[in-house]
Amino acid sequence: MSALANRRGEDGAMAIVVLAIGALAVLVALAVMGLSVAAGERAKASAGADAAALAGLGALALGPVFDPCTVAGTTARENGVHLESCRVVGQTIAVVVTRVSRIPGLPAAHARARAVIDPAKLHALLGAAPPRL
């Protein structure tokens, strides 16, 4: 009879274990989702930085007609990133962009990326002489 009494005292114990495991699974899923969102935002920021730097370099090649950093900023906005800084030294352009993504229920994901394009180094890697700008 005492075994039956002990068994009745444990009713619901398994439900608590199942709930705890379920809660842990939800937390792990949220963490994985947060990491995947951050990785995606980083990739989008990197692509936006590359596009902005290339657009700025194109404007630089046109001479004084367009401001390279203004063109880079416009391209950055069109790619969903914010141009934090733009610097032109000779024929080299360097940009830094940020991207913020907000998904309900998760903290904001911030991503920052930098792109530097130096035509002389690119042509040296490709084994060709740089064009004269």
N, C-alpha and C positions, 0 to 999 in steps of 0.2 A: 504494500500500500504506500510505503514511503517513496518508492520509485515512481509511482503514478503522481504523487504529490509534487515531487521534484520536476517531473516532466511538465506539469501544468504551470509551474513557476517560470519555465523557460519559453512559454508561448510568446511569440513576437520577437524573440531574440534574432532569429534569422532575418526577419523583415528589417531590422535595424542594420544588420550587416549588408543586406542587399541595397538599402538606401545609401549607406556610406560608400559602397563601391560605385553606385550610380552617380553620386555627387562627385567622386574623384574622377570618373570618366568624363563628366561634363567639364570639370576644370581643366583636364588635360586637353580636351577638344578645343576649349577656348584659347588655351595657350598656343596650340598648334595653329589655330586660325589666325591669331595675332601675329605669329612669326611669319606665316605665309603672306599676310597682308603687308607686313613690313618689307619682305623680300620683293614683292611685286611693286611696291612704291619706289623702292631703291632702283629697280630696273627702269621704271618709267622716268624717274629723275635723271638717270644716266642717259637714257635716250634723248630726253629733252635738252640736256646739257650738250650732247654731241650735235644735235640739230641746231641749237643756238650758236654754237661755235662755228659750225660750217657756214651758216647764214651770215654771220659776222665776217668770216673770212671772204665770202663772196662779195660782200659790200666793200671790204677793204680792197679787193682786187679792182673794183670799179673806180677807185680813186676818191676824190673829195666829193663825189656826187651824193653818197649816202654815209651816214655815221654808222660804223660797224656795230657799236654797242646798242644803238637804237634798233637796228635791224635784229640783233641778237635778242633784245628784250621782246620785240614783237613775236619773233619765232618761239621764244620760250613760252610766252602766254598762249600762243596757238597750240603748244604741246602740253599745256596743263601744268607748267612749272613757273616759278617766280624767279626772275633774274636777280640774284643778290649782288653780284659784282661782275664787272667786265673790264678787262685791261688789255690794251693793245700796246705792244712794244715792237717796233719795226713791222715785220710781216707776221708776227706771232700774236694770236688772240687767246686769251684765257677767260673762261666764264665759270661762275659758280651759281648753281640754281638750287632751289628747295621745292619740295612738294609736300603738302599736308593732306592727308586723307582722313576723313571722319566716317566711321562706321558705327551706327547706333549700338550701344552696349559694349563697345571697345574703346580704349583710349586712342586719341589721335595718333596716327602714324606719321612721323616726320622723316623725310628722306632728303639727303643733301648729296649733290654730285658736282664734280668738277671736270671740265674738258679743256685741254690745251692743244691748240693746233699750230704747229710750226712747219710751214711748207718746205723749208730747207731740209729738215730732218725727215719728213715724209719722203721726199724725193731721194734722199740718201739711202733710205731703207729700200726703196724700190729700184735703186740703181740708175736713176735718171737725173739729169740736170734740172734744177728748179726753173720754172718759167719766170721771166722778168715781169714783176708787177708794177 
